[in-house]
Amino acid sequence: MATYPVVRLSKGHFEAANYAEVRRLAEAEEAAVAPSLKQLRGLIYYSAGVDPVTNTFINISIWTDMDAAKQMNTLPAMLAQRPIMEQAGVQFDRIANYEPIWALHATELKQALGSSISFNERPLSE
């Protein structure tokens, strides 16, 4: 049986009127946390996003294993961001670390969708 990476999801909700401020803070978050994230063992992918339709803010990361994902529980740079987002009205759900049951990889997606699909990848080392 194949072992798949752990997917970590942090999701928060906010009032529509707070969208611009939450987005601004989410954009600023990169400079505050990216250097620390790059130092963590096992990080494969990290993304943050804000959705104006559902008024939600997410951080999604993919890790080689559960212990690697749990490093986020104590990362000072990330812990410092939570109260900043909460001041902007973000109410966070409980953070979840998912051990996937199955996965579809980029090579399989390209085969299914044809060669016209392009994955815009930005390495964490930038």
C-alpha positions as YAML, in Angstrom:
chain: A
units: angstrom
residues:
- id: 1
  name: MET
  ca: [0.00, 0.00, 0.00]
- id: 2
  name: ALA
  ca: [1.34, 3.44, -0.94]
- id: 3
  name: THR
  ca: [2.00, 6.08, 1.67]
- id: 4
  name: TYR
  ca: [0.69, 9.54, 0.81]
- id: 5
  name: PRO
  ca: [1.71, 12.86, 2.33]
- id: 6
  name: VAL
  ca: [-0.26, 14.51, 5.14]
- id: 7
  name: VAL
  ca: [-2.49, 17.45, 4.20]
- id: 8
  name: ARG
  ca: [-2.83, 20.15, 6.87]
- id: 9
  name: LEU
  ca: [-5.78, 22.55, 6.67]
- id: 10
  name: SER
  ca: [-6.34, 25.70, 8.68]
- id: 11
  name: LYS
  ca: [-9.61, 27.44, 7.80]
- id: 12
  name: GLY
  ca: [-11.23, 30.59, 9.13]
- id: 13
  name: HIS
  ca: [-14.44, 32.48, 8.44]
- id: 14
  name: PHE
  ca: [-15.03, 36.24, 8.47]
- id: 15
  name: GLU
  ca: [-17.71, 38.82, 7.71]
- id: 16
  name: ALA
  ca: [-17.90, 40.01, 4.09]
- id: 17
  name: ALA
  ca: [-17.14, 43.58, 5.17]
- id: 18
  name: ASN
  ca: [-13.71, 42.38, 6.41]
- id: 19
  name: TYR
  ca: [-12.63, 40.85, 3.09]
- id: 20
  name: ALA
  ca: [-10.20, 43.59, 2.02]
- id: 21
  name: GLU
  ca: [-8.45, 43.64, 5.39]
- id: 22
  name: VAL
  ca: [-8.25, 39.85, 5.65]
- id: 23
  name: ARG
  ca: [-6.81, 39.68, 2.13]
- id: 24
  name: ARG
  ca: [-4.26, 42.39, 2.93]
- id: 25
  name: LEU
  ca: [-3.18, 40.53, 6.06]
- id: 26
  name: ALA
  ca: [-3.03, 37.22, 4.20]
- id: 27
  name: GLU
  ca: [-0.75, 38.77, 1.59]
- id: 28
  name: ALA
  ca: [1.50, 40.21, 4.33]
- id: 29
  name: GLU
  ca: [1.59, 36.83, 6.06]
- id: 30
  name: GLU
  ca: [3.92, 35.44, 3.40]
- id: 31
  name: ALA
  ca: [6.80, 37.71, 4.38]
- id: 32
  name: ALA
  ca: [6.24, 36.90, 8.06]
- id: 33
  name: VAL
  ca: [6.09, 33.10, 7.80]
- id: 34
  name: ALA
  ca: [7.72, 31.92, 4.55]
- id: 35
  name: PRO
  ca: [11.32, 32.08, 5.84]
- id: 36
  name: SER
  ca: [10.40, 29.91, 8.85]
- id: 37
  name: LEU
  ca: [8.35, 27.50, 6.74]
- id: 38
  name: LYS
  ca: [11.29, 26.92, 4.41]
- id: 39
  name: GLN
  ca: [13.34, 25.70, 7.38]
- id: 40
  name: LEU
  ca: [10.88, 22.99, 8.42]
- id: 41
  name: ARG
  ca: [11.52, 19.33, 7.72]
- id: 42
  name: GLY
  ca: [9.15, 17.60, 5.32]
- id: 43
  name: LEU
  ca: [7.30, 20.53, 3.76]
- id: 44
  name: ILE
  ca: [6.22, 19.69, 0.22]
- id: 45
  name: TYR
  ca: [3.76, 22.50, -0.54]
- id: 46
  name: TYR
  ca: [2.19, 25.50, 1.18]
- id: 47
  name: SER
  ca: [-0.56, 27.83, 0.04]
- id: 48
  name: ALA
  ca: [-2.74, 30.51, 1.63]
- id: 49
  name: GLY
  ca: [-5.92, 31.87, 0.10]
- id: 50
  name: VAL
  ca: [-8.95, 34.05, 0.68]
- id: 51
  name: ASP
  ca: [-12.34, 33.45, -0.95]
- id: 52
  name: PRO
  ca: [-14.69, 36.46, -1.26]
- id: 53
  name: VAL
  ca: [-17.71, 34.25, -2.06]
- id: 54
  name: THR
  ca: [-17.59, 32.09, 1.08]
- id: 55
  name: ASN
  ca: [-15.71, 34.67, 3.18]
- id: 56
  name: THR
  ca: [-13.11, 32.14, 4.19]
- id: 57
  name: PHE
  ca: [-9.36, 32.19, 4.68]
- id: 58
  name: ILE
  ca: [-7.28, 29.01, 4.39]
- id: 59
  name: ASN
  ca: [-3.76, 27.78, 4.80]
- id: 60
  name: ILE
  ca: [-3.13, 24.43, 3.13]
- id: 61
  name: SER
  ca: [0.13, 22.59, 3.45]
- id: 62
  name: ILE
  ca: [1.35, 19.18, 2.39]
- id: 63
  name: TRP
  ca: [3.92, 17.31, 4.45]
- id: 64
  name: THR
  ca: [5.91, 14.11, 4.09]
- id: 65
  name: ASP
  ca: [4.53, 12.71, 7.37]
- id: 66
  name: MET
  ca: [2.40, 13.54, 10.42]
- id: 67
  name: ASP
  ca: [5.32, 14.56, 12.64]
- id: 68
  name: ALA
  ca: [6.47, 17.01, 9.99]
- id: 69
  name: ALA
  ca: [2.96, 18.52, 9.74]
- id: 70
  name: LYS
  ca: [2.73, 18.90, 13.51]
- id: 71
  name: GLN
  ca: [5.76, 21.20, 13.50]
- id: 72
  name: MET
  ca: [3.26, 23.92, 12.61]
- id: 73
  name: ASN
  ca: [1.67, 23.56, 16.07]
- id: 74
  name: THR
  ca: [4.64, 25.30, 17.65]
- id: 75
  name: LEU
  ca: [6.07, 27.46, 14.84]
- id: 76
  name: PRO
  ca: [6.43, 30.93, 16.44]
- id: 77
  name: ALA
  ca: [6.08, 32.85, 13.17]
- id: 78
  name: MET
  ca: [2.77, 31.14, 12.42]
- id: 79
  name: LEU
  ca: [1.47, 31.33, 15.98]
- id: 80
  name: ALA
  ca: [2.05, 35.10, 15.87]
- id: 81
  name: GLN
  ca: [-0.21, 35.42, 12.81]
- id: 82
  name: ARG
  ca: [-3.33, 33.91, 14.37]
- id: 83
  name: PRO
  ca: [-4.14, 36.84, 16.72]
- id: 84
  name: ILE
  ca: [-3.53, 39.28, 13.87]
- id: 85
  name: MET
  ca: [-6.11, 37.50, 11.72]
- id: 86
  name: GLU
  ca: [-8.50, 37.18, 14.68]
- id: 87
  name: GLN
  ca: [-8.30, 40.96, 15.22]
- id: 88
  name: ALA
  ca: [-9.50, 41.32, 11.62]
- id: 89
  name: GLY
  ca: [-12.53, 39.20, 12.47]
- id: 90
  name: VAL
  ca: [-11.36, 35.76, 11.35]
- id: 91
  name: GLN
  ca: [-12.82, 32.93, 13.43]
- id: 92
  name: PHE
  ca: [-10.79, 29.77, 12.92]
- id: 93
  name: ASP
  ca: [-12.04, 26.21, 12.77]
- id: 94
  name: ARG
  ca: [-9.97, 23.58, 14.51]
- id: 95
  name: ILE
  ca: [-6.83, 22.81, 12.49]
- id: 96
  name: ALA
  ca: [-6.90, 19.37, 10.86]
- id: 97
  name: ASN
  ca: [-4.09, 17.08, 9.69]
- id: 98
  name: TYR
  ca: [-5.41, 14.62, 7.12]
- id: 99
  name: GLU
  ca: [-3.78, 11.30, 6.35]
- id: 100
  name: PRO
  ca: [-5.03, 10.77, 2.79]
- id: 101
  name: ILE
  ca: [-6.64, 7.50, 1.84]
- id: 102
  name: TRP
  ca: [-5.91, 7.98, -1.86]
- id: 103
  name: ALA
  ca: [-4.43, 10.65, -4.13]
- id: 104
  name: LEU
  ca: [-4.22, 11.68, -7.76]
- id: 105
  name: HIS
  ca: [-0.85, 13.04, -8.85]
- id: 106
  name: ALA
  ca: [-0.02, 15.75, -11.38]
- id: 107
  name: THR
  ca: [1.20, 13.22, -13.97]
- id: 108
  name: GLU
  ca: [-2.14, 11.41, -13.81]
- id: 109
  name: LEU
  ca: [-4.03, 14.70, -14.05]
- id: 110
  name: LYS
  ca: [-2.04, 15.69, -17.11]
- id: 111
  name: GLN
  ca: [-2.85, 12.36, -18.74]
- id: 112
  name: ALA
  ca: [-6.55, 12.70, -17.93]
- id: 113
  name: LEU
  ca: [-6.84, 16.33, -19.04]
- id: 114
  name: GLY
  ca: [-4.36, 16.28, -21.88]
- id: 115
  name: SER
  ca: [-1.08, 18.06, -22.38]
- id: 116
  name: SER
  ca: [-2.78, 21.48, -22.43]
- id: 117
  name: ILE
  ca: [-2.85, 21.59, -18.63]
- id: 118
  name: SER
  ca: [-0.07, 23.58, -17.02]
- id: 119
  name: PHE
  ca: [0.91, 23.58, -13.36]
- id: 120
  name: ASN
  ca: [2.33, 26.93, -12.29]
- id: 121
  name: GLU
  ca: [4.89, 25.80, -9.75]
- id: 122
  name: ARG
  ca: [6.88, 28.23, -7.62]
- id: 123
  name: PRO
  ca: [9.57, 26.44, -5.62]
- id: 124
  name: LEU
  ca: [9.71, 27.09, -1.88]
- id: 125
  name: SER
  ca: [13.39, 27.97, -2.31]
- id: 126
  name: GLU
  ca: [12.57, 31.30, -4.00]
...
